[in-house]
Amino acid sequence: MENNEMSKKPALDAVPEVKREYAGFLKNNMREYGMLLSLVAIMAFFQVMTDGTLMQPLNLTNLVLQNSYVVIMALGMLMVIVAGHIDLSVGSVVGFIGALAAVLMVNYEMNFILTTVICLIAGAAIGAAQGYWVAFFRIPSFIVTLAGMLVFKGLTLALLEGQSVGPFPRGFQLLSSGFIPELFADTGSVRLTSLLVGVAAAAILLAVKVHGRSKQVKHGMEEEPAVFFLLKNILFAAAIIAFSYLMASYKGMPNVLIIMFALMVIYTFVTNRTTIGRRVYAVGGNEKAAKLSGIKTERVSFYTFVNMGMLAALAGLIFAARLNTATPKAGTGFELDVIAACFIGGASASGGVGKVMGAVIGAFVMGVMNNGMSIMGIGIDYQQVIKGLVLLAAVFFDVYNKNK
């Protein structure tokens, strides 16, 4: 009898131990899970308040197209912020690159593929020029990029001579307004190719996650409880498939969504699995310690600005293609949305902390709020107030957790 009681005791003790494990994991990962749950809650709120309009296929397509350039720039801005810097010039670079593309394609009738390559190189050169002063001359990035913002606003006006230039060639417009081609004929109201792409992406994501966890378990490095791992990834895969179905029931997957997804995969790999990614976090976390460990900190900071310039150029091309014209006002205020997306997504203002998915979630939090409030008829004045309060709350949450 005593043996039976003793055998039951460890099993009973294991229950609170499991609960403590789950509670500890949630506490340590509150930033990641909190932002994801916040996005779901915001979407549910606006889905109800807009009588189901938010999740309509047409509106979802518009949501992706409207926020594509913010998501793309947020990936670059995340690297800059994690390294301990900031870039205020990205909005002006977007406008300048759009103007450069318009002048080359419309005024000089240059091929749009060659123009795209030239513009991406120009964006990288702009990032290199700014990063050079920040990394090697130790001028604060706030000052350098503030100067860059003014410079490229002026150059945009000079290139366009104060007027809008367009329209662009049809091939270039497809960069933003095009959809992936349908490979199957007579598929009814659902574009089967887009749906299959979404299902394949969900399956690949699950396979990669399971493989990664199996390697962690093999080496005794797993941190996430199996229940959380399975629930999170199954729900995420289901959300991808549901989203793909909604998009397939309209015009299919936009080309820009494929570009965004590819960049998200690339930057997730770079930040998690590569030496340069780990060095960026090391520099942002403690630059002196990183330097003493042999990392060329100046070079790392320089590369983050080059990367930011190239992604800002890509965003400028996509934005110009979507408008089908280049305007002197293009890119105004974009830097605020991009920086806000990173901070809302969990990046730390002091550097060293931030994840790719967090920045993407932060960008879509801003996008869903903009879209939902516009559908509800809330004026731009109150939209700005609400977005400002959300940003302040996100930074307060970051500082509170750090102090705690």
C-alpha positions in Angstrom: 0.0 0.0 0.0 2.8 2.4 0.9 4.6 1.6 -2.4 1.5 2.5 -4.4 1.2 5.8 -2.5 4.8 6.6 -3.2 4.5 5.8 -6.9 1.5 8.2 -7.2 3.3 11.1 -5.4 5.9 11.8 -8.2 3.1 11.8 -10.8 1.1 14.3 -8.7 4.2 16.5 -8.2 4.8 16.5 -12.0 1.5 18.4 -12.6 2.5 21.6 -10.9 6.0 21.3 -12.4 4.5 21.2 -15.9 2.3 24.2 -15.1 5.4 26.1 -13.8 7.2 25.2 -17.0 4.4 26.5 -19.2 4.0 29.7 -17.1 7.8 30.3 -17.2 7.9 29.8 -21.0 5.0 32.2 -21.5 6.6 34.8 -19.3 9.9 34.6 -21.1 8.3 34.8 -24.5 5.5 37.2 -23.7 6.7 39.7 -26.3 6.5 37.2 -29.2 3.2 35.6 -28.2 1.7 38.9 -27.0 2.2 40.6 -30.4 0.8 37.6 -32.3 -2.3 37.5 -30.1 -2.6 41.3 -30.3 -2.7 41.1 -34.1 -5.4 38.3 -34.0 -7.4 40.4 -31.5 -7.2 43.6 -33.6 -8.3 41.7 -36.7 -11.2 40.1 -34.9 -12.2 43.5 -33.5 -12.2 45.2 -36.9 -13.9 42.1 -38.6 -16.8 42.6 -36.2 -16.9 46.4 -36.3 -16.8 46.5 -40.2 -19.5 43.8 -40.5 -17.1 41.3 -42.1 -15.6 43.7 -44.6 -12.0 43.4 -43.3 -11.6 39.7 -44.3 -13.2 40.0 -47.7 -10.9 38.8 -50.4 -10.8 42.2 -52.2 -10.0 44.0 -49.0 -7.3 41.5 -48.0 -5.7 42.0 -51.4 -5.7 45.8 -50.9 -4.3 45.3 -47.4 -1.3 43.3 -48.8 -0.7 45.8 -51.6 -1.0 48.8 -49.3 1.4 47.4 -46.7 3.9 45.6 -48.9 6.5 48.4 -49.0 6.2 48.9 -45.2 6.8 45.2 -44.6 9.8 45.2 -46.9 11.4 48.2 -45.3 10.6 46.9 -41.8 12.9 44.0 -42.5 15.8 46.3 -43.2 14.9 48.7 -40.4 14.9 45.8 -38.0 18.5 45.1 -38.8 19.4 48.8 -38.3 17.6 49.0 -35.0 19.0 45.7 -33.7 22.5 47.1 -34.5 21.7 50.1 -32.3 21.0 52.7 -35.0 18.0 54.3 -36.7 17.3 55.4 -40.3 15.1 58.4 -40.8 15.8 58.8 -44.5 13.9 55.7 -45.9 10.8 57.6 -46.9 12.8 60.1 -48.8 14.8 57.3 -50.5 11.5 55.7 -51.5 10.5 58.9 -53.2 13.9 59.5 -54.8 14.1 55.9 -56.3 10.6 56.2 -57.7 11.6 59.5 -59.3 14.8 58.0 -60.7 12.8 55.0 -62.1 10.3 57.4 -63.7 12.9 59.5 -65.4 14.8 56.5 -66.7 11.7 54.6 -68.0 9.4 57.4 -69.1 11.8 60.2 -70.1 14.7 58.1 -71.5 12.6 55.0 -72.4 15.0 52.6 -70.7 14.1 48.9 -70.3 12.3 48.4 -67.0 14.5 45.4 -66.0 17.7 47.4 -66.5 16.1 50.4 -64.7 15.2 48.1 -61.7 18.8 46.9 -61.4 20.1 50.5 -61.6 17.7 51.6 -58.9 18.6 48.8 -56.5 22.3 49.6 -56.9 21.5 53.3 -56.3 19.6 52.4 -53.1 22.6 50.3 -51.9 24.9 53.2 -52.7 22.7 55.6 -50.7 22.8 53.2 -47.8 26.6 52.8 -48.1 27.1 56.6 -48.2 25.1 57.1 -45.0 26.4 54.0 -43.3 30.0 55.2 -43.9 29.5 58.3 -41.9 27.7 56.4 -39.1 30.1 53.4 -38.9 33.5 54.8 -39.5 33.2 58.5 -38.4 30.9 57.8 -35.4 28.4 60.5 -36.4 25.0 59.6 -34.7 22.7 57.8 -37.2 19.9 60.1 -36.2 21.8 63.1 -37.6 23.2 61.5 -40.7 19.8 60.0 -41.8 18.0 63.2 -40.9 20.4 65.0 -43.3 19.7 62.2 -45.8 16.0 62.8 -45.5 16.4 66.4 -46.5 18.9 65.7 -49.2 16.8 63.1 -51.0 13.6 65.1 -50.7 15.4 67.9 -52.5 16.8 65.6 -55.1 13.4 64.1 -55.7 12.0 67.5 -56.4 14.9 68.3 -58.7 14.6 65.1 -60.7 10.8 65.5 -61.2 11.0 69.3 -61.6 8.1 69.5 -59.2 5.7 67.5 -61.4 4.4 63.9 -61.5 6.0 61.6 -64.1 4.2 58.6 -65.6 2.7 56.2 -66.6 5.1 53.3 -66.4 5.4 50.4 -68.9 3.0 47.6 -68.3 5.7 45.1 -67.4 6.9 47.3 -64.6 3.4 47.8 -63.2 3.1 44.1 -62.8 5.7 44.3 -60.0 3.0 45.6 -57.7 -0.3 45.2 -59.4 0.2 41.8 -61.1 -0.8 38.3 -59.8 0.8 35.0 -60.2 -0.4 33.3 -63.4 -3.0 30.6 -63.2 -1.7 27.2 -64.5 -4.9 25.4 -64.4 -7.8 26.1 -66.8 -11.5 26.2 -65.9 -11.0 26.1 -62.1 -14.2 27.9 -61.3 -14.2 30.8 -58.8 -11.0 29.6 -57.0 -7.6 30.1 -58.6 -6.1 26.7 -57.9 -2.5 27.7 -58.5 -2.6 30.3 -55.7 -4.3 27.9 -53.3 -1.7 25.2 -54.0 1.1 27.7 -53.5 -0.3 28.6 -50.0 -0.8 24.9 -49.1 2.8 24.2 -50.2 4.1 27.1 -48.2 2.3 25.9 -45.1 3.6 22.3 -45.5 7.2 23.5 -46.1 6.9 25.7 -43.0 5.7 22.9 -40.8 8.4 20.5 -42.1 11.2 23.1 -41.5 9.9 23.8 -37.9 9.6 20.0 -37.1 13.1 19.4 -38.5 14.5 22.3 -36.5 12.9 21.1 -33.3 14.0 17.5 -33.8 17.6 18.8 -34.0 17.1 20.8 -30.8 15.7 17.7 -29.0 18.6 15.6 -30.2 21.1 18.0 -28.7 19.0 18.7 -25.6 18.5 22.3 -26.5 14.7 22.5 -26.8 13.1 25.3 -24.8 9.5 25.5 -26.2 7.1 22.9 -24.7 5.8 20.4 -27.2 2.2 21.5 -26.7 3.0 25.1 -27.5 5.1 24.1 -30.5 2.4 21.9 -32.0 -0.5 24.3 -31.3 1.4 27.4 -32.6 2.6 25.8 -35.8 -0.6 24.0 -36.7 -2.7 27.2 -36.2 -0.1 29.2 -38.2 -0.2 26.7 -41.1 -4.0 26.7 -41.0 -4.1 30.5 -41.1 -1.8 30.4 -44.2 -4.1 28.0 -45.9 -7.2 30.0 -45.0 -5.6 33.2 -46.2 -4.5 31.5 -49.4 -8.1 30.3 -50.0 -9.5 33.8 -49.5 -6.9 35.3 -51.9 -7.5 32.5 -54.5 -11.2 33.3 -54.4 -10.5 36.8 -55.8 -7.6 37.2 -58.2 -5.0 35.0 -56.6 -1.7 35.7 -55.0 -0.2 39.2 -55.8 3.3 39.1 -57.1 4.4 41.5 -54.3 3.2 38.9 -51.7 5.6 36.3 -53.2 8.4 38.9 -53.0 7.5 39.7 -49.3 7.3 36.0 -48.4 10.7 35.3 -50.0 12.3 38.2 -48.2 10.8 37.1 -44.9 12.3 33.6 -45.3 15.7 35.0 -46.3 15.9 37.4 -43.4 14.7 34.8 -40.9 17.5 32.5 -42.1 20.1 35.3 -42.0 19.2 36.4 -38.5 18.9 32.9 -37.0 21.4 30.8 -38.9 24.3 33.0 -40.2 27.4 34.6 -38.7 26.5 38.1 -40.0 23.1 37.8 -38.4 24.5 36.8 -35.0 27.1 39.6 -35.2 24.4 42.2 -35.8 22.7 41.2 -32.5 26.0 41.1 -30.7 26.9 44.6 -31.9 23.5 46.0 -30.8 23.6 44.1 -27.5 27.0 45.3 -26.4 29.3 46.9 -29.0 32.4 47.0 -26.8 32.1 43.3 -25.9 31.5 42.5 -29.6 34.6 44.5 -30.6 36.7 42.7 -27.9 35.5 39.3 -29.2 37.0 40.1 -32.6 33.9 41.4 -34.5 34.5 44.3 -36.9 31.7 46.3 -35.5 32.1 49.2 -37.9 31.7 46.9 -40.9 28.6 45.2 -39.4 26.9 48.6 -38.9 27.9 49.7 -42.4 26.4 46.5 -43.9 23.0 47.1 -42.1 22.7 50.6 -43.8 23.7 49.2 -47.2 20.9 46.5 -46.7 18.4 49.2 -45.6 19.2 51.3 -48.7 18.6 48.4 -51.1 15.3 47.4 -49.4 14.2 51.1 -49.4 14.9 51.1 -53.2 12.9 48.0 -53.7 10.0 49.5 -51.7 10.3 52.7 -53.8 10.0 50.6 -57.0 6.9 48.7 -55.7 5.2 51.9 -54.5 5.9 53.7 -57.8 4.6 50.7 -59.7 1.4 50.6 -57.6 0.7 54.3 -58.2 1.8 54.0 -61.8 3.4 57.4 -61.5 6.2 59.1 -59.5 5.2 62.1 -57.4 7.3 64.6 -55.4 5.3 63.7 -52.3 5.9 59.9 -52.6 7.3 58.4 -49.4 6.3 61.2 -47.1 6.0 59.8 -43.5 6.9 56.2 -44.5 9.9 56.2 -42.1 7.5 56.7 -39.2 5.3 53.7 -40.1 8.4 51.5 -40.7 10.1 52.5 -37.4 6.7 52.1 -35.5 6.2 48.6 -37.1 9.6 47.5 -35.7 9.0 48.8 -32.2 5.5 47.5 -32.1 6.8 44.1 -33.2 9.1 43.9 -30.2 12.4 45.5 -31.3 14.2 47.3 -28.5 15.0 51.0 -28.8 18.4 50.3 -27.2 19.4 47.6 -29.8 20.2 43.9 -29.6 16.6 42.7 -29.5 14.1 42.0 -32.3 12.8 39.3 -34.6 11.8 39.3 -38.3 8.4 37.9 -37.6 7.9 40.5 -34.9 8.6 43.3 -37.4 6.2 41.8 -40.0 3.5 41.4 -37.3 4.1 45.0 -36.3 3.7 46.2 -39.9 0.4 44.3 -40.3 -0.8 45.6 -36.9 -0.3 49.1 -38.3 -1.8 48.2 -41.6 -4.9 46.5 -40.2 -5.5 49.4 -37.9 -5.2 51.9 -40.8 -7.5 49.8 -43.0 -10.1 49.0 -40.3 -10.3 52.6 -39.2 -10.7 53.8 -42.8 -13.5 51.3 -43.4 -15.2 52.5 -40.2 -15.0 56.1 -41.4 -12.6 57.3 -38.6 -10.9 60.5 -39.8 -7.1 60.7 -40.5 -6.7 63.0 -37.4 -7.9 60.4 -34.9 -6.1 57.6 -36.8 -2.8 59.4 -36.1 -3.7 59.8 -32.5 -4.6 56.1 -32.0 -1.4 54.9 -33.9 0.7 57.2 -31.7 -0.8 55.8 -28.5 -0.3 52.2 -29.7 3.4 52.9 -30.5 3.9 54.5 -27.0 2.2 51.5 -25.4 4.4 49.1 -27.3 7.6 50.9 -26.2 6.4 51.2 -22.6 5.8 47.4 -22.6 9.3 46.8 -23.8 10.9 49.2 -21.2 8.7 47.7 -18.4 9.7 44.1 -19.2 13.4 45.1 -19.4 13.3 46.9 -16.0 11.4 44.0 -14.5 
